[in-house]
Amino acid sequence: MRLHIGIDDTDSPNGMCTTYLGALLYRELSRLAEPIDLPRLIRLNPNIPYKTRGNGAVAMAFEADEGTIPEIKDLVLSHVGQLSDFTHENTNPGVAFLEGDVPGELREFSLKALREHVTINEAERVAREVGAEYFKFKLGRGIIGALAAIGYPLERFTYELLAYREPENWGTSRRVNGESVFLADSWAYPFSYDNVDPYKRTVLITPHGKDPVLVGIRGIDRGKVVQVFERVEFLEPVAFYQLYKTNQNTDDHLVPKKIGELRLYDSVVVRGKVARPYWERGRHVFFELEDDTGRIRVAAFEPTKKFRNWVRKLLPGDEIIAAGGVKEHEGVLTLNLEKFYPVKLVPKIEFKKPKCPRCGGTMKSKGDYLKCKRCGHKMPKKLVPVEVPRDLEKKIYEVPPDARKHLSRPLVLPGGEDKLLELL
């Protein structure tokens, strides 16, 4: 009998990690039943406000004897009950079990959980429809992710190797030789990527929270991912590691929409024109984008660093394709920009002093008139409009690696441009 298991919402900002719990279970359950594939790490809607960190759920599937299934379920529920961080108000674990094949209704539900806002009631309804068994802890919001992780199609996927710390080191700084990470990355890139930020010379594989994760190494080649891990020099013990198959860096969260169709928590690609000059507040850069259905504020927030410089080069009238998540910022619906592509740029006009009509020399401003530096000729102060080159190219601009959402696909990977260029 094929048994699918989904788990979500066991962690909190104060510690624990659903992937850690999933990795422990995968190891133990593999002694009781035959795993069908690697465990799955499924990232869901990144815009949901009550998510815990990366909003990732875990699923796994086994071929199990019917007599063993009750023991497997008891083991899963016991681990979730013992290891979840129930002290945090936003930690509301959920577990789901499904026997047999995954029905189409559950696949549709999982994609909705990726791209929209889904309620606990919706999750319970679909569970009843498909015959899934579910268990709620506290509010039980985790059943949404648990069911979605089981049903997720995962037609495009990447890999992430997660290595875990010994419990006595949880909550302390990760101890990894940074230079070894840069060397391993240069050897494997782009088959393994986002291990470092080459511009800031920082290591990206080590998280900063109190969770059990020591490093997370991503890639499109599972062999290269494991070899990067083997090349990294660790300065503290590694308890164990687990390779996950995941929807990270697939852009599967992005859906093409018109601006008038945008709703809170959507992840979208839109095409429109810049409606007014950009403005800044608190190091964040904002502008407005409009199409024939409406207008929305767009933001490049401070953590996107140099990406904001490209946003500042946009002018009113520029036509662009923009991708990002719809959130509320200061009470205003805002598209948090992940990538953009300039489709059509308006001319940029600057007003400059003319050359001297007598000798071609440089004119100098003298109050309300101009005077030639070379021959002294004077003339009324009248500036000349001159079209100057635009500093934007017809290419996709993306946020830097340390500001990238888990689901956003880097341009270095095949298909990193697909979702935006569909709207050309």
C-alpha positions in Angstrom: 0.0 0.0 0.0 1.3 3.4 -0.9 1.2 5.8 2.0 1.8 9.6 1.7 2.7 11.6 4.7 2.6 15.4 5.0 3.8 17.6 7.9 3.8 21.4 8.4 4.1 24.3 10.9 6.1 22.6 13.6 8.8 25.3 13.8 8.9 28.9 15.1 11.3 31.8 15.0 12.6 30.5 18.3 13.7 27.2 17.0 12.9 23.7 15.6 12.5 23.1 11.8 10.0 21.0 9.9 12.7 19.7 7.6 14.6 18.5 10.7 11.6 16.6 12.0 10.9 15.3 8.5 14.5 14.1 8.1 14.4 12.2 11.4 11.1 10.6 10.4 12.4 9.7 6.9 15.3 7.8 8.4 13.2 5.9 10.9 10.3 5.1 8.6 12.7 3.8 6.0 13.3 0.9 8.4 9.6 0.1 8.4 8.7 0.7 4.8 10.2 1.2 1.4 10.7 4.9 0.4 9.4 5.7 -3.0 11.6 8.8 -3.6 13.5 11.4 -1.7 11.4 13.4 0.9 9.9 16.6 -0.6 10.4 20.1 0.7 7.5 22.2 -0.7 7.5 25.9 -0.3 4.0 27.5 -0.2 2.8 31.0 -0.6 5.7 33.3 0.5 3.3 36.2 1.2 1.2 34.7 4.0 1.8 36.8 7.1 1.5 34.0 9.7 4.0 31.7 8.0 7.0 30.5 9.9 10.2 31.6 8.1 10.3 30.0 4.6 6.7 28.6 4.7 8.0 25.1 3.8 6.1 21.8 4.3 7.5 18.3 4.1 6.0 15.2 2.5 7.2 11.7 1.9 5.8 8.5 0.4 6.4 4.8 1.2 5.3 1.4 0.0 4.1 -0.2 3.3 2.4 -3.3 4.4 -1.1 -2.6 5.6 -0.3 -4.0 9.0 2.6 -1.6 9.4 0.6 1.6 8.5 -0.8 2.1 12.1 2.7 1.9 13.5 3.9 4.4 11.0 1.1 6.9 11.8 1.7 6.6 15.5 5.4 7.2 15.0 4.8 10.4 12.9 2.2 11.8 15.4 4.5 11.0 18.3 7.5 12.9 16.7 5.3 15.9 15.8 3.9 16.0 19.4 7.4 15.7 21.0 9.5 18.0 18.8 7.1 20.8 17.6 7.6 24.2 19.3 4.2 24.6 20.9 5.3 27.6 22.9 5.0 30.0 20.0 1.5 31.3 19.1 2.1 31.0 15.4 3.1 27.3 15.6 0.0 25.3 14.8 1.2 21.9 13.5 -0.7 19.7 11.1 -0.2 16.1 9.8 -1.9 14.4 6.9 -2.0 10.8 5.6 -3.2 9.7 2.3 -3.3 6.1 1.0 -3.1 5.2 -2.7 -2.7 7.6 -5.6 -2.8 11.4 -5.3 -6.1 12.6 -6.8 -6.4 15.7 -9.1 -8.4 17.6 -6.5 -5.5 17.6 -4.1 -3.1 18.7 -6.8 -5.3 21.7 -7.5 -5.5 22.5 -3.8 -1.7 22.4 -3.5 -1.2 24.9 -6.4 -3.8 27.2 -4.8 -1.9 27.0 -1.5 1.2 28.0 -3.4 -0.3 31.0 -5.1 -3.3 32.2 -3.0 -4.6 32.4 0.5 -6.1 29.1 1.7 -8.1 28.6 4.9 -8.2 25.7 7.4 -11.8 25.1 6.5 -10.8 24.7 2.8 -8.1 22.2 3.8 -10.5 20.2 5.9 -13.0 20.1 3.0 -10.5 18.9 0.4 -9.2 16.3 2.9 -12.7 14.8 3.3 -13.3 14.9 -0.5 -10.1 12.9 -1.3 -10.2 10.6 1.8 -7.1 12.0 3.5 -6.8 11.6 7.3 -5.5 14.7 9.1 -4.6 15.7 12.6 -4.6 19.2 14.0 -2.4 20.4 16.9 -3.6 23.7 18.5 -5.3 25.6 15.7 -4.0 23.0 13.2 -3.1 25.5 10.5 -0.4 23.1 9.4 -2.9 20.8 7.7 -2.9 23.3 4.8 0.8 22.7 4.1 0.7 19.1 5.0 -2.0 18.3 2.4 -0.5 20.7 -0.2 2.9 19.0 0.2 1.4 15.6 -0.5 -0.6 16.9 -3.5 2.1 19.1 -5.1 2.8 18.0 -8.7 6.6 18.9 -8.5 6.9 18.7 -12.3 9.9 21.1 -12.0 12.2 20.7 -9.1 15.6 21.4 -7.6 17.5 19.8 -4.7 18.5 21.0 -1.3 20.9 19.3 1.1 20.2 20.2 4.7 22.8 19.4 7.3 21.8 19.5 10.9 23.6 20.5 14.1 24.1 18.6 17.3 21.5 19.8 19.9 24.1 21.4 22.2 25.0 23.8 19.4 21.5 25.0 18.6 21.2 28.8 19.1 24.9 29.5 18.7 26.8 30.9 15.6 27.3 28.4 12.8 31.0 27.4 12.5 31.9 26.9 8.9 35.1 27.7 7.0 33.9 30.5 4.7 36.8 30.1 2.2 36.0 26.5 1.7 32.4 27.5 0.8 33.7 29.9 -1.9 36.0 27.3 -3.3 33.2 24.6 -3.4 30.9 27.1 -5.0 33.4 28.1 -7.7 33.8 24.4 -8.5 30.1 23.6 -8.8 28.5 26.8 -10.0 25.9 27.0 -11.6 24.8 23.4 -10.9 24.9 24.4 -7.3 24.1 28.1 -6.7 23.3 30.8 -4.1 26.0 29.4 -1.8 27.7 32.7 -1.6 27.2 36.4 -2.5 30.2 37.1 -4.7 29.8 40.9 -4.5 29.5 41.2 -0.7 31.9 38.2 -0.2 29.4 36.6 2.3 28.4 33.0 2.8 24.7 32.2 2.2 24.4 28.5 3.1 24.3 29.2 6.9 21.0 30.4 8.4 21.1 32.8 11.3 18.2 31.5 13.5 18.0 29.1 16.5 16.9 26.2 14.4 18.8 22.9 14.0 20.0 23.6 10.4 23.7 24.0 10.0 23.8 24.6 6.2 21.5 24.4 3.3 23.1 23.7 -0.2 20.9 24.1 -3.3 21.3 22.9 -6.8 19.9 21.3 -10.0 22.4 18.4 -9.9 22.0 16.2 -6.9 25.5 14.8 -7.3 27.0 18.3 -7.4 25.0 19.3 -4.3 26.4 16.4 -2.3 29.9 17.1 -3.5 29.7 20.7 -2.5 28.7 19.5 1.0 31.7 17.2 1.0 34.0 20.0 0.0 32.9 22.4 2.7 35.0 22.4 5.9 32.9 22.3 9.0 34.3 23.6 12.3 31.6 21.9 14.4 30.1 18.4 14.3 27.5 17.6 11.7 24.8 15.4 13.3 23.4 14.1 10.0 22.2 15.4 6.6 19.2 14.9 4.3 18.8 15.5 0.6 15.4 16.9 -0.3 13.6 17.3 -3.6 12.0 20.7 -3.7 10.0 23.3 -5.6 12.5 26.0 -4.6 13.8 28.2 -7.4 11.2 27.1 -9.9 9.1 30.3 -10.2 6.0 28.1 -9.9 4.4 30.6 -7.6 4.2 33.3 -10.3 0.9 33.7 -12.2 0.3 36.2 -15.0 -2.4 38.7 -14.1 -3.8 42.1 -14.9 -3.2 44.8 -12.3 -7.0 45.1 -11.6 -7.1 41.4 -10.7 -4.4 41.6 -8.1 -5.3 40.5 -4.6 -3.5 40.5 -1.2 -1.0 37.6 -1.0 -0.9 36.9 -4.7 2.4 36.0 -6.4 2.2 37.5 -9.9 3.7 38.7 -13.2 2.2 41.9 -14.5 2.8 44.1 -17.5 2.3 47.8 -17.4 3.6 51.3 -17.7 5.4 53.4 -15.0 2.8 55.9 -14.0 4.9 58.5 -12.1 8.5 59.2 -11.0 9.9 57.0 -8.3 10.2 58.2 -4.7 12.0 56.9 -1.6 11.1 56.4 2.0 13.4 54.8 4.6 15.8 53.5 1.9 13.0 51.8 0.1 12.3 52.7 -3.5 8.7 53.0 -4.8 7.0 53.7 -8.1 3.5 53.1 -9.6 2.6 50.7 -12.4 -0.6 50.9 -14.4 -2.4 49.0 -17.2 -5.9 49.3 -18.7 -7.4 47.7 -15.6 -5.8 49.7 -12.7 -2.7 50.9 -10.9 -0.6 49.5 -8.1 2.4 50.6 -6.0 5.6 48.7 -6.6 8.5 48.5 -4.1 12.1 47.6 -4.1 12.8 47.3 -0.4 16.1 48.1 1.3 17.4 44.5 1.6 17.5 44.3 -2.3 20.5 46.7 -2.1 21.9 47.5 -5.6 18.8 46.2 -7.3 17.2 49.5 -6.3 19.7 51.4 -8.5 18.1 49.8 -11.6 14.6 50.6 -10.3 15.7 54.2 -9.9 16.5 54.4 -13.7 12.8 53.8 -14.7 11.0 56.8 -16.1 7.2 57.5 -16.4 6.0 56.0 -19.6 8.4 53.0 -19.5 6.7 49.8 -20.2 7.9 46.9 -18.1 7.1 43.3 -17.0 7.3 43.0 -13.2 7.2 39.9 -11.0 6.7 39.7 -7.2 4.4 39.2 -4.3 1.4 41.4 -3.4 1.4 42.5 0.3 0.2 45.4 2.3 2.7 48.1 3.2 1.6 51.0 5.4 -2.0 50.2 4.5 -1.4 50.2 0.7 -1.5 47.2 -1.6 2.1 46.9 -2.8 3.9 44.6 -5.3 7.2 43.6 -3.7 9.5 43.4 -6.7 11.5 40.2 -7.4 12.4 40.8 -11.1 11.6 43.2 -13.9 12.1 43.4 -17.6 12.1 46.7 -19.6 9.9 46.1 -22.6 9.9 49.7 -24.1 11.7 52.7 -22.8 10.7 56.3 -23.3 13.4 58.8 -24.5 15.3 60.5 -21.7 15.7 64.2 -22.3 18.2 66.4 -20.5 18.5 70.2 -21.0 22.1 71.3 -21.6 23.9 74.6 -22.5 24.5 75.0 -26.3 27.9 75.4 -27.8 29.0 78.9 -28.7 27.5 79.7 -32.1 30.5 81.9 -33.0 33.5 79.6 -32.2 32.0 76.3 -30.9 33.4 76.9 -27.4 31.9 76.0 -24.1 29.3 78.4 -22.7 29.2 79.3 -19.0 26.1 80.4 -17.1 26.2 84.0 -16.0 22.9 84.5 -14.3 20.3 85.1 -17.0 22.7 84.9 -19.9 25.5 82.6 -21.3 29.1 83.6 -22.0 31.6 81.7 -24.1 34.7 80.8 -22.2 36.8 81.0 -25.3 35.7 84.1 -27.3 33.5 85.9 -24.8 30.4 85.8 -26.9 27.2 86.5 -24.9 23.7 85.2 -25.6 20.4 84.7 -23.8 20.3 81.8 -21.4 18.3 79.1 -23.4 19.0 75.4 -22.7 18.8 72.9 -25.5 16.9 69.5 -25.1 19.2 66.6 -25.8 18.3 62.9 -25.8 20.7 60.9 -23.7 21.2 57.1 -23.6 19.2 55.1 -21.1 21.2 53.0 -18.7 18.7 50.1 -18.8 19.1 47.2 -21.2 16.4 44.8 -22.6 17.2 42.1 -20.1 15.8 40.8 -16.8 17.0 42.5 -13.6 16.7 40.4 -10.4 17.3 40.9 -6.7 20.7 39.7 -5.3 21.0 36.1 -3.9 20.6 37.1 -0.2 17.3 38.9 -1.0 15.9 36.2 -3.2 12.7 34.4 -2.2 13.0 30.6 -1.9 10.7 30.1 -4.9 12.2 32.7 -7.2 14.3 31.2 -10.0 17.8 32.7 -10.5 18.5 33.8 -14.0 21.6 31.6 -14.0 19.4 28.6 -14.2 17.6 27.4 -17.3 14.1 28.8 -17.5 14.9 31.7 -15.2 13.4 34.1 -17.7 10.4 32.1 -18.8 7.7 33.5 -16.6 8.4 37.1 -17.5 9.0 36.6 -21.2 5.6 34.9 -21.5 4.1 38.3 -21.4 6.1 39.7 -24.3 
